[in-house]
């Protein structure tokens, strides 16, 4: 799905349709969120997007594309984090896995990667995590 920052409309493109524009956008502005031509208004303001699975808001991601390692090292945002409600399906999946391993007694909190520790800290801050 793509979301036009100008006309606020969403649309889809096949990979075949989007690929040439994505390659050109990467050449124009490496490490920036790619902007494609909107099929509704014609402006080069359409960015990759997804809908929040919890509230339905459009998630466009950051303007600067984070280094992949920054996400896993716990310094970048979760790529699917909703700016409206704060939900991240990725964070919830991580927490579900941690809780399951805790129940099984197979979790060493000291050895958790930074991204997992950050997910736990986020949940603690929101009152959604209990240490057992």
C-alpha positions as CSV (number, residue, x, y, z in Angstrom):
1,X,0.0,0.0,0.0
2,X,1.1,3.6,-0.7
3,X,-0.1,6.7,1.0
4,X,0.1,10.1,-0.7
5,X,1.3,12.8,1.7
6,X,-0.3,15.4,-0.5
7,X,-3.8,14.2,-1.3
8,X,-4.0,11.8,1.7
9,X,-5.3,8.9,-0.4
10,X,-4.1,5.3,-0.4
11,X,-3.5,3.0,-3.4
12,X,-1.7,-0.2,-4.3
13,X,0.9,-0.9,-7.0
14,X,2.3,-4.2,-8.1
15,X,6.0,-4.8,-7.6
16,X,6.4,-4.5,-11.4
17,X,4.7,-1.1,-11.4
18,X,6.5,0.3,-8.3
19,X,10.1,-1.1,-8.9
20,X,11.3,1.5,-11.5
21,X,10.1,4.3,-9.3
22,X,11.6,2.8,-6.2
23,X,15.0,2.4,-7.9
24,X,14.8,6.0,-9.1
25,X,13.8,7.3,-5.6
26,X,16.7,5.4,-4.0
27,X,19.1,7.1,-6.5
28,X,17.7,10.5,-5.7
29,X,17.7,10.2,-2.0
30,X,19.5,7.2,-0.5
31,X,18.5,6.3,3.1
32,X,15.4,8.4,2.7
33,X,11.8,7.1,2.6
34,X,11.1,6.6,-1.1
35,X,8.5,8.8,-2.7
36,X,6.6,7.6,-5.8
37,X,4.1,9.3,-8.1
38,X,0.6,9.2,-6.7
39,X,-1.8,7.6,-9.1
40,X,-4.6,9.8,-7.7
41,X,-3.1,13.3,-7.8
42,X,0.0,12.8,-9.9
43,X,2.4,14.4,-7.3
44,X,5.6,12.6,-6.3
45,X,4.5,12.4,-2.7
46,X,3.4,8.7,-2.2
47,X,5.3,6.7,0.4
48,X,5.1,3.0,1.4
49,X,2.5,2.6,4.1
50,X,0.5,0.0,6.2
51,X,-2.6,0.2,8.3
52,X,-2.4,-0.3,12.0
53,X,-3.9,-3.6,12.9
54,X,-5.4,-2.2,16.1
55,X,-6.8,1.2,15.2
56,X,-6.7,1.3,11.4
57,X,-4.5,4.5,11.2
58,X,-2.0,4.8,8.3
59,X,1.6,4.1,9.3
60,X,4.2,5.6,7.0
61,X,7.4,5.0,8.9
62,X,10.2,7.4,9.5
63,X,11.5,10.0,7.0
64,X,15.0,8.6,7.4
65,X,15.3,4.8,6.9
66,X,17.1,3.5,10.0
67,X,20.0,1.1,9.6
68,X,18.6,-2.4,10.1
69,X,20.9,-3.1,13.0
70,X,19.5,0.0,14.9
71,X,16.1,-1.7,15.2
72,X,17.6,-5.0,16.5
73,X,20.0,-3.2,18.8
74,X,17.1,-1.4,20.4
75,X,17.9,2.1,19.2
76,X,15.4,2.5,16.3
77,X,11.6,2.5,16.4
78,X,9.6,-0.6,15.7
79,X,8.9,-0.3,11.9
80,X,5.2,-1.0,12.4
81,X,4.6,1.3,15.5
82,X,1.5,3.4,15.1
83,X,1.9,7.1,15.9
84,X,-1.8,7.3,16.8
85,X,-2.3,4.5,19.3
86,X,1.3,3.3,19.9
87,X,0.6,-0.3,19.0
88,X,3.3,-2.4,17.3
89,X,2.5,-6.0,16.2
90,X,6.2,-6.7,16.1
91,X,6.6,-5.6,19.7
92,X,3.6,-7.7,20.8
93,X,5.0,-10.7,19.1
94,X,8.3,-10.3,20.9
95,X,6.5,-10.0,24.2
96,X,4.3,-13.0,23.6
97,X,7.4,-15.1,22.9
98,X,9.2,-13.8,26.0
99,X,6.1,-14.6,28.2
100,X,5.9,-18.1,26.8
101,X,9.6,-18.8,27.4
102,X,9.2,-17.4,31.0
103,X,6.4,-19.8,31.6
104,X,8.6,-22.7,30.4
105,X,11.5,-21.5,32.6
106,X,13.7,-21.1,29.4
107,X,14.5,-17.5,29.7
108,X,17.7,-15.8,30.8
109,X,16.8,-12.1,31.0
110,X,20.5,-11.2,31.0
111,X,21.0,-12.6,27.6
112,X,18.1,-10.9,25.8
113,X,19.0,-8.8,22.8
114,X,18.5,-5.0,23.1
115,X,15.4,-5.0,21.0
116,X,13.7,-7.5,23.3
117,X,14.8,-5.6,26.4
118,X,13.4,-2.4,24.8
119,X,10.0,-4.1,24.1
120,X,9.8,-5.1,27.8
121,X,10.7,-1.6,29.0
122,X,8.0,-0.1,26.7
123,X,5.5,-2.6,28.1
124,X,6.5,-1.8,31.7
125,X,6.2,1.9,31.1
126,X,2.6,1.3,29.9
127,X,1.7,-1.0,32.8
128,X,1.5,-4.0,30.5
129,X,4.3,-6.1,32.0
130,X,4.6,-8.0,35.2
131,X,7.8,-9.6,36.4
132,X,7.1,-13.1,37.9
